């Protein structure tokens, strides 16, 4: 089952500034929230799927060569994207996630499948011991948008990559969460330009989390400012083969009707300048 990042399942939203909250407090709110919500997301939105009802890796072919590559996932969740990469011949699998519960899921899954993996329980805004200039690819599947400091996170991602290495991320399209269904019509429920952080109480599994809405331009400009070169931006396209029976219901957050009006997912590929190292 897919749960919305910004949908009708949310019982309470509170817009608030974060000036009065220090970074450890923000991290603890989201760590505790994700520990609580993690079982509901087990195996959800993982490669080859980039997002709900969105084009898949089989459609887009965004990944560089996996076989023999050193790969790192930021926000690795339950480890299912890392499993996909391992099954396609990756030489090394590394993952980072804020949630101890998610790291536990990933560790168990990959060990049971026979894959060695380096996992860190850590905020993505910090480097817990990940080597610099080491990875052929860094990935983040529906996780990058959780960072409270996008510039810092992207600076670290750039440092992890070898010259010529690539970074691919997907996230709920920033416009998608601005829409709501009102009497069968999609209308804006808040301004797309509003990037004010907010808390969600009674999120998935009753968790409380803080989220950070950002415009598409914010993501793209931040990648450029981090020293990466944009290669591909994917916004459109609906993959009806991913739709469940429930996804045909117009009131569902990730519904086919809604996805045909506004893409559910933003997918971006960028590359670190330099010659690809073998």
Secondary structure, DSSP 8 states (H G I E B T S, - for coil): ----SSSTT--EEEE--STTS-HHHHHHHHHHHHHHHGGGGTT-S-TTB-STTS-BHHHH------TT-EEEEES-TTSHHHHHHHHTT-SEEEEEES-HHHHHHHHHHHHHTT---EEEE--TTS-SS--TT-EEEEEEES-GGG-S-HHHHHHHHHHHEEEEEEEEEEEE-TTGGGEEEETTEEEESS-TT----EEEES-GGG--EEE----HHHHHHHHHHTTEEEEEEE-----GGG--SGGGSTTSTT-HHHHHHS-SEEEEEEEESS----
